Amino acid sequence: MEGLLTDMPVTMKLDQHITYPIDYDNTNLFWTLLYNAGYLKHQIDTPVGTSKAFKAELVNLEVKESFRLCIERWMQRQPHGFSAALNEFLSALLGGCPERIQSALNDKLLQSLSYHDMIKENSFHMFTLGMLQMVGDEYVIRSNRESGGGRADCVMRPIDGRGKMDAARAAVVIEFKHAKPQKGKRITKAAIAEQAAEALRQIDEKGYAHELAAEGFKTVYQYGIAFGGKFCVVKSTVG
């Protein structure tokens, strides 16, 4: 779903044996359901068959917007206080305020999740990307795309009402890190903070913001966000 919403195809095979109730742990079965329902199409000319994989994408912008709105409605239906914290998170992220971002995440947003949901870096990445879809009509959001000397976890480019890049507003680069506990020891806040600092160093060393500067963006908010369990640290610089 992350790929589909950020214009990246999914690789799938058609599953000819659909049984009910649906086993959603079967990835190909899930994509097959979306394909058969008309939400996905071939990205390239690859023969369709159970033995051959092919790349698929959302059929059009209307379907992509519908999926984005589904995520937005899901976010808004979260427990009382979640929506206010979500709005605070987005406002702080787009305004260059790392302390407010960290507060919104730690005080409310991460508390809505199970500890077991946040055991991998990609878990936090996906959770954050879902929240960013709330501003998907104002920003082009790219995840794990080539940028500078590597792949930035998330790059946000503001657009105007006509869908054109709006370099007068600030762009955003985010790199995520996961502080893993050492055997027999608990994760410390200092260890999480060091991972956030490492994320910032990676943004700088890999030149993730250089492409944005070349496109004319005068301000680029760069965030290193690290988490351990249900606690995170946010560090930031402005390019």
N, C-alpha and C positions, 0 to 999 in steps of 0.2 A: 504493500500500500504506500509506503514511503516513496518507492521508486515511481509509481504511477502518478503520484501527486506532484512530483518534481521532474516530470517529463523524462523519466528513465524507464525503459522497458523491463518487463519481467520475462524470465526464461521459463517456459512451461511445456508440458506434454499433455495432450488431451487424454483424459481418463474415461474409458468407455464403460466402466463398471461402477455406476453410481448407486449406492445403497442408502437406505434411510434407517435410523437417523443418520444425519451427515456427520462424518468424522472430520472435523475441521483441522485436525493435526496433519491430515493428508494435504500437503500444499498443492499438488497437481489437481486434486479434486476440487479444492476451493477455486483455483483459477479456471478450471473447466466449467464450473457453475456460472462464473461471471462471463466466460466466453460464450456459452450456450445462451445466456440471457441477453447477449448483444451489447455488453458493456466493454468487451475487449475485442481487438482485431489484430491481425498479423502486422508486424512492423516491416518485415521483409518477406520476400517470396520464398517461403520454406514449405515443403509438403506437409500437410497436416496428417498426423498419424500417431498412434500410441507409442511407437518406437523412436520417433524423431522429435527432438526438442526444437522449439522456435521461440522467437521473441514476440511479445505481444504488448500492446499499449492501449490506453483508453481510446474509444472510437472518436470522440470529439471533445471540444471545450465544454459543451453543455453537460456532458457526463462528468467531466473533471470537476466542474463547479458544483454539481449535485453531490459528488463524493465529499468535497470540501465542506459543504453545508451540513452534511450528515455528521461530520466530525465536530463542526461548530456547535450543532444542536446537542450532541453528546456531551461536550464540554460544559454547556450551559445547564445541563441537567444534573451536574455533580452536586454533592451536598452543599448546604447553605454556606456561603462565604467563599466557595471555590471561584465563582465568576468574578467577584470583586478582586480576589487575589490574582486571578488570571489577567484581568485588565491592568492591575498594578504591575505585574511582571512584564507585559507587553509594552506598557508606557515607559517603564524603566529601561528595558532593552533597547528600544528605539530612541531613547533620550540620552543614552550613555551614562547610566547611573548604576554601577555594579553593586553598591551597598543595598539599593532597593531591590535589585534582581535577587540577590542572595536572601534577603529578608522574605520576599514573596514566596520563594521556593521552599525555604526551610520552615517558615511559620505556618504554611497552609498547603501548598501544592503537593510537595513530596509526602506530606502526612496523609494524603488521600490514597496512597499506594501501599501495597503490602511490601514488607521488607524483602520478601523473596522475589518481587518483581524487579528489583534493582540490583541484580547480581552481575550484570555485564555493562560495559560501556554503551553498547548498542541499545540497551533498555532505556537508559536516560536519554540517549540521542532520539529514539523514536517517540518517547513521551514529550520531549521538547518540540519536536517537529510537528506533532499533533496540535500543540498549542499555537504554534506559529501559523497554522492554517487559518486562524482567525483573522489574520491580516493578509491572506493570500490574494486578495483583490487589490492590494496596495503595493505589494512587493513580489518580485520574482524570486522564488526561494529555490536554491539549488543545494542538493545534498551529495557529498562525496564526489564532486566534480573536479576535474583537473583545474588547478589554480596555482600559478607561480611554479614552484618546484615540487608540487605534490598534490594531494587531494585534501581540500579543506572540508571539515565535517559539515559546515553549513555556511552559505553565502546568501545574503539578502540584498537585492537591488531594488530601490524604490522606483515606482513607475507613476506616470501621471494618468489623468482620466482617459487618455487615448491609448494607454498601454505602452507608451514610450518611456525610456529610461529618464529619470528625473535626477540629474546629477547635482541639483541644488540642495537636495536632501541627503542625509547621512545614509551610507551603506553599512552593512553589518557582516562581520566574519566571526564565526564561533568554532572553537575547537573543544572537544570533550575529552575528559580523562576519568579513569576509574581507579581509585586508590584501593588496592587489594590488601587484605590483612595478611600479615606474616603468621606462620604457623604458631598457634598458641598465644597470639597477641591480638589485641583489639586495634582497630584503625583509630589513629589519633587525628585531631583537627589539624595539627601541624603537618602530618603526612598528606592530608587532603589538600591543604594550602600549597604544599610543594608541587603537587600534581597540577594544580591550577596555574602555578607559575611556569611549569614545564609546558603546558598547553600554549601559553602566551609566547614562550620562547620558540615553540614550533611554528606558530603563525609568522613570527618575525624571520626565522631562519629559512623557512620555505617560501617566504615572499607571497603569502596568500593574498595580501592586500594590494600587491603591485598592479595586478590586472585591473582592479577597480580604479586605482589612481590613473592608469593609462586611459581609462574610459571617461575620465573627467570628474570623478567624485572627489570633492575637496575634503570631505570628512568621512572617515571610516572607523566605526567603533569596533574594536577587536576584543573579544572576550575569551578568556580561558576559564572553563567551567569544569570543576572536578567534583566528584561525589564519592561518598563511601557510605554504604547503607542508605539511610534516609536523611543524610546531611550533605550539604554541598558548600563549596567555597567558590566565589566568583572573583576573578581578577580581570583588569581591563586596561587597555591603552587606547589612545586615539591617534589614528594615522591621518 
